[in-house]
Amino acid sequence: MRFLTATTLMMITAIVGQAGTLNFSYTANSHILAGAMTGTLQGDNNTFVVSAFGPFTIDGAAGPSLDFVYSLDKFHLGISGDPTVTVDGSYMDIIACTTASCGGGSVLGVAAGDVVAGAIGRPYIIGNSNLGGNQDFHAADWSASVAAGTPEPGTLSLGLAAAALATALSRRKRLARQ
């Protein structure tokens, strides 16, 4: 029964995900964009749902504060979804802006494998003038790693519920044998 409890807890943690920080760098037109994203690493250990972008640097200088983060598909096409990137760079659906309308200020967006990228027929990155504006996105120029995080509150609740259920089942089975 202990094995069942431990297995159940590990499975729930893997499915729900863990909060953490994705540290990344990307080379664009000989400029280096580097920084962090806060969010939740999913159970596949590759998909990262982004809740906040930054801080970041461009060639070592502090970039603007991009406080508004959206799914590029949702922002441009109205398709529901969360801003998402992958550690390996195979899927990118994120836009981060200085204003809620993403107008007039600094904007950084990446589309790769999402609907927007499919619609234009190529993965691309949009960026402010420091990055040279729109250009193709190359996953080979993307590097990312996830800093160890803590389980999401939902993961802890589900884990505790699973442990309580396993304990109750164990107790019931023991009482039935007596």
C-alpha positions, 0 to 999 in steps of 0.5 A: 500500500505504501508503494501505491501511495508513493506512486500516486503522489509521483503521478499527480505531481508529474501531471499537474506540474511545478512552478518554477523559472525558465532561464533562457537565451536566444541569439537574434541578428548577432544580439543576445536576448537573455532572461527569465520567465516565471510559470509552470513546468508541465509533466512532460518536462519540456512545456512551460506555461508562462505567467510572467516575463522578465527580467531580461537583457539585450546584449547585457543591457537591461531590457524594458519591463514587459509586464503583459504576457499573452498567448500570441494565438489568443492575442492575434486570433482570439484562440484560447490558450496560455502563453507557452514555450518549450525548453527545447524551442520546438513550440513557442506561443508567447507575446510580452508587451510594455502595455496591455494593447501591445501598441507603441512600446517594446514588444517581444513575441515568438511563434513556432509550431502554433497557429500564427506560425502555421498561418504565415508558414514559418516560425518567427520572432518579433522584437523591438528595434534592439533585436532588429524587428521581425525575423525567422526564429531558429530553435538552434539559437534558443537555450533554456533550462528550468530552475528547480521550483516548488509544487503548485498549490493544486499539486499539494492539495491533490497529493494530500487527497491521494495520501488520505485516500490511500490511508483510508483504503489501507485502514479499511482493508486492515479492518476487514481482515480482522 
